[in-house]
């Protein structure tokens, strides 16, 4: 089986914290490939501020040059997407793969609220990567409650898409957070100015 990571999210916008999260998980788990999947219509958040096509392109920009990453548009369906449905579709398309769903520990602490979370745990290995400020012992305790969860004891940078959007609105430089290409794209398109 080919070990394959899945990193999903609104990516509104994608940032260097996402890149470090993916690269760290790929290295620690020895993943052969990772699928980055921008959500179309996430069930737990409101409508993303940037259009799907813009978020998809920004993900492609962020991960360009990493041959082990593929950015997929599988959730661009026009309806609410649930992780379990995306996961099952990926397993149907790629029966030769063992999937690792990569999340931050912030999502681990609310994972029991996800739609069909027990089915997700049966379909893949759930991997939680520590976010800045989260305690490893708390994450391990929560993973034991859920069962079948791998916690990586490495911290990723504390970067927030919400904070990036606020900086854009204030006219601040976001290049160190999203990279040159995406900073220029966001400025050119006038993204996140109307929040």
Secondary structure, DSSP 8 states (H G I E B T S, - for coil): -EEEEEEEE--TT--HHHHHHHHHHHHHHT-SEEEEEE-SEETTS---SS-HHHHHHHHHHHHTT-TTEEEE-TT-SSSEE-HHHHHHHHHHH-TTEEEEEEEEHHHHTTGGGSTTHHHHHHHSEEEEEEETT--HHHHHHHHHHH-SEEEEEEEE----HHHHHHHHHHT---HHHH-HHHHHHHHHHTTTTT-
